[in-house]
Amino acid sequence: MVIPDWVGMEVLNEKWSLLIKDCAKYYA
């Protein structure tokens, strides 16, 4: 199954934004 680049980027951005929010909770 081939995933278009832009779909992969959307998923990555979602994961990263979740990670950043988690980090912000801990370090805020």
MODELLER restraints for C-alpha pairs under 7 A, 6 or more apart:
rsr = mdl.restraints
at = mdl.atoms
